[in-house]
């Protein structure tokens, strides 16, 4: 039986900013094949697994279950004459969340080049220094550069050009256990990919009476592009996105193992029909979920719903501290979220 912490450690070790998700597929696909599934990869790079009833044999609502493979990262915008590599955020990446440290440039030639995300020395009052700028303004990646020890010509020859992705170095992809808690960069969405896999493992010998596609999606952090590509080609009634539940001033719940249910975010709101189903399911499971209102943010499900690509967006998550940074969850949260997802799918299949 799959172990959530082992899965999380494995998945977090893989650098995969938007567009580089094939690296994650190389970890997921063998596990799915070992379960007896026949995963497919579409043109956008989404990894798809079909479970449940065939669409041709039922009028039941078709369901898409997503967990995204990509992570927030950086993208190369240019190289200075002195070899400094310039970057911009890709997804909701914040300079103050990453700080200075090691990163990996994932070149188009396939080579990975280690670099140091840098802002320069603080021992100056010069008006052109980043330090003086930072004393009066918030830092962004416009003030940063990547140090590689290579010349511009060497970098270009190695395949470092604008458009290349940059990820945190393997040395910073460390999972920390603190009592009942697990912390790391990129629990969004690697911990949910663990849930996605565990749910498929438990469904392998079970026949759902609704058609369900499990999709490990691409490009979520830049607008849910992977899921939107799927929905442009196939009609689904419900999209269930597996996500994190960020603790905010509007949401002061404990960071515990109890799942959160997004009722509204920056794009869409939960359909009351699904609210009722989830309330019934949680009662059967013996807990009260965290009903989660987000004033900012979105999921694969809500982004698609806002564009009219799916009728009913459902986002299921677990409480999380420090979103888009070194995130913290309860160690039992993936198991509880797996239970909720499976119970929801089973309940929908009874309608």
N, C-alpha and C positions, 0 to 999 in steps of 0.2 A: 504493500500500500504506500502511495506517495506520501512523503513527509514535507509539510509546507515550508519549514525552515530550510531544509536542504534545497528545495526548489528555488526559494528566494535567493539563497546564496549563489546558486548556479546562474540564475537569470540576471542578477545584478552585476555579476562579473563580466557581462557581455556589453560592450559599448554599442549603442544603437540609436543615435539621433535620427530624426526623420530622414528616410531614404536609405538607411543602412540596416533595416530590420532583418535582412536575410541572415545576418549573424545570429539572431534569436531563433529564426526558423531552424537553423542547423541544430539547435538544442531541443526544440519542441518536436519536430517531425519524427525522430526515432522513438520518442516516448509514445506518440500517438500510434505509430505503426505497431509497436509492441503491444498496445492495447487491442489491436485488431481493426483499427480505423484505416481509412484510405484518404489521408489529407490531400487537398489540392491547393495550388497557389494560383491566384488570378493575376491579371496583368498589372495590377497596382501593388502586388506583393503581399496581399492578404492571405493568411493561411486559413482554409475553410474545412470544416468537418460537419457532415450531415448526420443527424440523429433523429429518432422519432419517426412518425408516420410520413409516408410519401405525400407530397403535395397533390398528386394525381388521385389519391385515394381518400381524401378527406376535405371537408369544408372548414375545418378548424383553423383558427388564426395561425398564420405563419410567424415564427419568432426568430429573431436574430439576437444572439448573445455575443457581446463583444468584450474583449479586454485588449488594450492596445500594447503593441510591442515597442513602440518608439519611446524615447525619453527626450527631455529638454536638452538642448545643446547649443553649439555655436556654428556659424558658417563663415568661411573665409571670404573677406571682401576685397583684399588686395595685399600686396607686399611692398614695403618701402624699399628704397634703394639700399639702405643699410641692413636689409634682411629681416626687419621687424614685420611679423605677420599681423595684419589687421583683421578683426572679426566683428560680427554682429550677433545678437541673440537669435536663436531659432527656437520658437516656442517661448514660454514664459520664463526665460532664464534671466536672473538678476545678478549683477556684478557682486553685490554685497552678500549674496547667498553662496557664491563660489569662492570669492577671495582669490589671493594669489596661490599658485600651486601647479602641480603637474597635470597636463592634459595630453591627449593623443590626437594628432592630425591624421584623419583617415583619408589618405590620398586617393585620387581617381586611378592611380596605377596599382593600387592594392597594398602599397607599403604603408605602414603605420609609423609616424614620426613623433617621438616624444618632444614636448615643448613645455615651457613654463609660462603660465598666464601671469602677466607682470603689469605693474603700474609705476615702477620706478622708485627712487629714493625719497624718503620723507625729510631728509636733512637739507632743506632749501626753502627759501622764501621767494624764489624767482617767479615772476608772474606767469611764465610759460610752463611751469611745472604742473604735473598732475596733482601733486600734493597741495599746492596753493589753490588749484581749482577745487579740490575736495574739501578744503576748509570752508568753502562758501556754497558748494553745489553738491547735489547727489552724484555719485559716480555711476557711469554707465560703461558699456563695453567700447564706446567711442574713445575713451581715455586709456583703454587697455592695449597691450600688444603681446604677441607670443614670441618668446625668445627660443630659438632652436640651435644657435651656434653655427648656422649655415648661412651662406650668401644667398642673395636673391636668385642668382643663376643656378645654384645648387638646389634650391627649393623648387624652382620651376622644372628643372630636370627630373626631380624626384616625384613630380606630379602634384605639387602644391599650387593650386590656381584658385581664383574666385569660384565659389560654389562648393568647394570641398568642406566636409563636415568636421567638426571638432568635438570630442567627447572627453569627459573626465578620465584621467589616467587609471589603469588598474590598481595602482597603489592607493587610490582614494575610494575604491569600490569595496569598502569594508563594512560588513554587517556587525553591529555591536549589540550584544545582549545585556540588558540591565534589568535584573529581576524578572518580572513578568512582561517586559517590553523588548521589542526589537526595533533597531534604528539603523537607517542607511539612507544614502541618496537613492532615488529612483524606486522607492516602494510604490510610487505612482509611475508605472502601473505593473511592475514586476510581481508585487505581492498578489495583485489581481490575476495575473497570468497563472500564478500558482493555483488560485481558486478555480480558474477556468479549466486547468488540467485535472484537478482533483474531481471536479464535477463530471468531466468526461470519463474519468476512470470509473466512477460509480454508476454511470449510465451505460457502460459498455454491455452489460448483460440485462438491461432493462429497456422495454419498448414504450416510449411515450406515445400518446395518441394524438399529438400535435407535431407538425413538421418544425424542426428546430435546426438552425444552422449555427454552429459555434464558429466565430471568426476571431482570430488573433489579428488585429488590424494595424495598418500603417498610417503614418502622418497624422495621428490624432492630435498631437501637440501643436499643430499648425492649422487647426480648423476641422479636424475629423474627416480628412480627405478620403482615407481608406474606406470607412464605413459608407460615406456618401457615394463612392464608386460602386460599392456592392448594391446599394439601394437604387442606384440609377439603372441597374441591370435586372434586378429582381424586386418584386413587390413583397414587402413584409408588413404585417399589421402591427407588430410589437417589436421594439428594439430594447433589449436589456443590456445596459452598459455596466460593467464592473469597474468600480472607481474607488477613490479615497474620499473620506468625509472630513474635510479640513475643519479644525476647531477655529472659530472666529468669535468676535464679540457678539454676533447674533446667535451663535451656537456654543453654549458654554457646557456641553455635556462632558462627561469623563472620557478619558482615553482608555476605554475598556474593550471587552470582546464583543459587545452588543452591536449588531449592524446598524448603519444609518441608511435612511431612505430619503433621497433627494425629493423634496416636494416642489421646489422651484429653484432655477438658477438663472444665469444671464440670458438664456435662450428659450426655455420652455418650462412648463409645469407638469406635474404628475396628473394623469387622468384620474378622476374620482373612482372610476371602476377599478383601476389597479390599486388605488389607495385602500379600497374596501377589501380586495383580495389579499393584499399584503397584511392588513390588520388581522384578518382571519388566520392567515398563515402564521403570523408571529404569536398569536394567542395559542394556537395549536403547539407551537414550538416552546411555549412557556416563557416568553420574554416580551418586554415592551421595547420596540426599536427606538432609535433616535430619529425623529422626524426632522429633516435637515433642510433649512432654507439658506440658500446661497445668494448673496447680493452680487457676486461676481464669479464667473467660471462657467464651464460647460462640459458636457460629456459627448461621447459618440452619439448617444441616443438623443440628447436635447438639441445638439447642433443639427442633426438630420431632421428632427421634428420641426424646428424653426423654418426649415426650407420646404416643408410639406412632403418630405420623403418617407416618413413613417407616421402612422396614426397615433400610436401610443408609446411615448418615451418612458422608460423605467430605468432609473439609475440606483443601483444597490452598492453600498460601500461599507467601509469600516472607519471608526474614528481615527483621525490622524493629526498629530502635532507637526508643525513646520512644513507646510506644503511647499513644493518646488525647492526644497533644501534638504537638510539631513532629517528625514521624516521619521516619525516614531509611531508605532502601532502596538497593540497588545498582542502577545504571542499566540493567543487563542483566536484572534479575530479572523484569520483566514478560514479556519474550520467552521466557525459560526456563519460566515458569509456563504460558504459552500452549502451548508444546510438550508439557509434561506433561499438561495437560488434554486436548488432542487425542489424545495417545497412549493415555491411559486410556480415553477414549470409544471409540476404535478397538479396543482390547483387549477391552472389555466386549462389544462387538458381535460378537466372534468366539466367544463362549461359546454 
